[in-house]
Amino acid sequence: MPIARRPNKVRAGEFAHPPGSDRSFAAFLEALPDVLVARDFRRVVDAIVSAARGETRRAVVLLLGGHVVKTGLSPVLIELMRRRIVTHLAMNGSAAIHDYEIARFGATSEDVAAGLRDGTFGMAEETGRGLNEAFVAGRRAGQGMGEAIAAALEAARDLTHPELSLLLQARRLGVGATVHAALGAEIVHQHPAADGAAIGETSLRDFRRLAAALPDLQDGGVVLNVGSAVIMPEVFLKALTVARNLGQGRPTGFTTCDLDMTRHYRPRMNVVRRPVESGGEGYEITGHHEIMVPMLAWAVLEAFREEVG
């Protein structure tokens, strides 16, 4: 068979470009090869920009694990909320704990191995008491867990870095923010003040609020799962089921993407594959959060900068 008739997966025009006279971030993105995950990256960026643009704006839902917060990525995610690109923020309990500690104390992420040896892991009094008191107050006030934590931070007088709290800034920006607890999986459940009824009720309210946010994914929305291997993929799948049960099979036709350092079963099945079988696209981008998340955020914001310019 002549090579001219052979199908080829890669063409010379899709190759990367070396640095030229233009050293801007936009030029860097343009210089990436148009193959494999570099192509997928562009498609995810385009999907987010399309969802957030113009009169037909659709939901951009961000699912977070704790590693994303403790690796210092909150400022770029807050900017995406400030620009009205991210429309709903949903996180597991670990992310909420790191977010709370950064806001109050300016530091987080203890040495688990050292603390486990002597039984001090997760036993910080201020974190355990402060969050559990927030859950109890939130239950009484009819709040979800995310709202309860944000309200407690808003009322606190001793915050070290309120500008770095995803939950507090979401509250101030009017962006939906929910926290999805797994009883026994988080350090604050070790504290004597832990109240199962308060944890369960506030987290259940947030599950329903997440489900209520998903219909806006229809025909063009985006779901990003960043750094949660189990909890958020499971929560998202159930919330999507509720939304479709009440919405005659909708939402469909949206984009999903899992960004993580390693591949896991639940994100692949519950985020990337199953939700888009009725229409849409799913992507996996593997890499360290502290590199990939800023790249994604910068790429999205660069598109809007060019639009304004």
Protein Blocks (a to p, Z undefined) as FASTA:
>chain_A
ZZklpccfbdfklpccdddfblcfklmmmmpccehjlmmmmmmmmmmmmmmgcjkbccdd
ddddfklmmnopmmmmmmmmmnomambdcddfklmmmmmmmmmnopahiafklmmmnopg
opafklmmmmmmmmmmmmmnopafklmmmmmmmmpckbfblmlpmklmmmmnopacdddd
dehiafklmpmklcfklmmmmmmmmmmmmmmmmmmmgghiacddehiaklmmmmmmmmmm
mmmmmngopaehiacddddfbdcfklmmmmmmmmmmngpcdddddddfklmmmmmmmmmm
mmmmmmmZZ
